[in-house]
């Protein structure tokens, strides 16, 4: 899936109030001098948020396709990998 396709999918699944804020931010970037560091940082935060959502959705889709593993097996594997003692 391309970045554009992922963004369109996220837009379809994002509440309108968040999209209004994002649109406002993008418009302000287009009309303001590019040296406004605060706006740039806000944009990076929004991108990070969208990337997190995309990652979570991909994981859920993978799990729904049966590609996941049960939590107890995952915990056992992590305990072995990081030498974590089992819970009592």
C-alpha positions in Angstrom: 0.0 0.0 0.0 1.4 3.4 -0.9 1.7 6.3 1.5 -1.1 8.1 -0.4 -3.4 5.1 0.0 -2.5 4.8 3.7 -3.3 8.5 4.2 -6.6 8.2 2.4 -7.5 5.2 4.5 -6.6 7.1 7.7 -8.5 10.2 6.6 -11.6 8.0 6.1 -11.2 6.6 9.7 -10.2 9.9 11.5 -12.8 12.0 13.4 -13.7 15.2 11.7 -12.4 17.4 14.5 -8.9 16.0 14.1 -9.1 16.6 10.3 -10.2 20.2 10.8 -7.2 20.8 13.0 -4.8 19.1 10.5 -6.3 21.1 7.6 -5.9 24.3 9.5 -2.2 23.4 10.3 -1.5 22.6 6.6 -3.1 25.9 5.4 -1.1 27.9 7.9 2.1 26.2 6.7 1.2 27.3 3.1 0.5 30.9 4.1 3.2 31.5 6.7 7.0 31.8 6.4 8.7 28.4 6.5 10.8 29.4 9.4 8.1 28.9 12.0 9.6 26.0 14.0 6.6 25.6 16.2 4.3 24.8 13.2 6.9 22.4 11.9 7.1 20.6 15.2 3.3 20.4 15.3 3.3 18.8 11.9 5.9 16.3 12.9 3.7 15.4 15.9 0.7 14.9 13.7 2.7 12.7 11.3 3.9 10.6 14.3 0.3 10.2 15.4 -0.8 9.1 12.0 2.1 6.7 11.7 1.2 5.2 15.1 -2.4 4.7 14.0 -1.3 3.1 10.7 1.0 0.7 12.6 -1.8 -0.3 15.0 -4.3 -0.8 12.2 -1.7 -2.9 10.3 -1.2 -5.0 13.4 -4.9 -5.5 14.0 -5.4 -6.5 10.3 -2.6 -8.9 10.6 -4.1 -10.4 13.7 -7.5 -10.7 12.1 -5.9 -12.6 9.2 -4.7 -15.1 11.8 -1.1 -14.0 11.6 -0.8 -13.1 15.3 0.2 -15.3 18.1 -1.6 -15.8 21.5 -0.5 -13.4 24.3 0.7 -16.2 26.5 3.1 -17.5 23.8 4.3 -14.0 23.1 5.0 -13.4 26.8 6.9 -16.7 27.0 9.0 -15.8 24.0 9.7 -12.3 25.5 10.6 -13.8 28.9 13.1 -16.2 27.2 14.5 -13.5 24.9 15.1 -10.9 27.7 15.7 -13.4 30.6 12.6 -12.2 32.5 11.5 -14.5 35.3 7.9 -15.9 35.0 5.2 -14.2 37.0 4.2 -16.1 40.2 
